[in-house]
Amino acid sequence: YQRRVRVTISTPSKTLRFLVYLGDTPGKTWESAYAQRERLTCEELVNINTGNFLVESGKELVANITQESRAYFWYMALADCETKMISIDSYTLHLTNPGGEWYQEFSYDEQGVAQYYLFFLVAYILLVVVHLWTIWTLVQMDSWHPIVRILTVSIGLQFFATICETIHYMVYLRDGVGQNGLKGLGELITMAAQLILMFLCILVSKGWTITTNVLTNKKPLLLTMGIFFLAYLALFIWDLVARDPASTLYLYDSIPGIIVCVLRAILTGWFLFCLRITLGIEAVPDKKRFYFIFGFCFTVWFLLLPGIVIFALVLQPWYRFRTVRGMLLAADFLAYIAYMILFWPTRVVSYFNIKTGGVGLLSEEYTPNTYGTDQNL
């Protein structure tokens, strides 16, 4: 595996050295140098490296580094043991991998992610088109139900997030930098779409507007969503400003990420508890069958995040990010597909007997539902 480093540095120093370290190697060259950077002398740190090159000011340095067994994480450093302060006027640094334009600008652990997003962008375009047709059909039937409206918001947010992430990776494909603002926005909107989808799952498990027209325990529900919001916000902030750029951790390796996974597992328990109570008071066979299918599909979806994160622990770090990202993209897309199939216009008529103008999420009085009875869930 041959990789290339191109670097040009303008500096008044005649003794500046450009160092290349490989991480997670048998000799632990980077880990050893980084952990002891405050204790070892400059000369000792310079000796713990894979590549050591003297910088000639203004002249491009090209270093080809061969990795014989597998890919490693690369780390770059500058050292000048003749002075206490390194002086640099300007520099350019460009690292590339083999494999052509779809791979050369990407770190090995991110290779393939651009293709993931391109594929799912096309998939979400098709999904949105079908969903818009579904909305039009339901409006014609005067049955654009609140459950479907909330689903529409989640799909719209996820679609927009996928557009943002795809643009970032397509630009990154060309310049190796991308649009980090769009990437951050896409990740934040993805979290919002996840929150809305989880909220929707709890509403359905409580039988809201399907078995009962009264949504009880609204305050605990909103409090739970608030806790999730704070956990996702902490996760986003950690990834943006607190994650050590020298580490190989990905989003869910962090403390906030672990908290999100634990909360998700706990929410699965509440989801199943609400579903069990709803099944106990539902008397219509078609609706019972719906709840069983819905419960199975979204119990799997709820548990997929912690399951994927646990699975990723057995993967090598250089495979972890792209594997987790690909699996989570697929899981969320399939969740939307499941919702659309379960709430297809011909089925909505069987499940819901409430017209679009008669339902409010926070009020206690709704248009009567002719199926089932109002019970506290």
HELIX and SHEET records of a PDB file:
HELIX    1   1 THR A   29  ALA A   35  1                                   7    
HELIX    2   2 CYS A   42  ASN A   47  1                                   6    
HELIX    3   3 TYR A  108  GLU A  110  5                                   3    
HELIX    4   4 VAL A  113  GLN A  140  1                                  28    
HELIX    5   5 PRO A  146  ASP A  175  1                                  30    
HELIX    6   6 ASN A  180  SER A  205  1                                  26    
HELIX    7   7 LYS A  218  ILE A  237  1                                  20    
HELIX    8   8 TRP A  238  ALA A  242  3                                   5    
HELIX    9   9 LEU A  251  ASP A  253  5                                   3    
HELIX   10  10 ILE A  255  ILE A  281  1                                  27    
HELIX   11  11 PRO A  285  ALA A  312  1                                  28    
HELIX   12  12 PRO A  317  LEU A  342  1                                  26    
HELIX   13  13 PRO A  345  TYR A  351  1                                   7    
SHEET    1   A 3 LEU A  61  THR A  66  0                                        
SHEET    2   A 3 GLN A   2  SER A  10 -1                                        
SHEET    3   A 3 SER A  90  THR A  96 -1                                        
SHEET    1   B 3 GLY A  51  LEU A  54  0                                        
SHEET    2   B 3 ARG A  17  GLY A  23 -1                                        
SHEET    3   B 3 PHE A  73  ALA A  79 -1                                        
END                                                                             
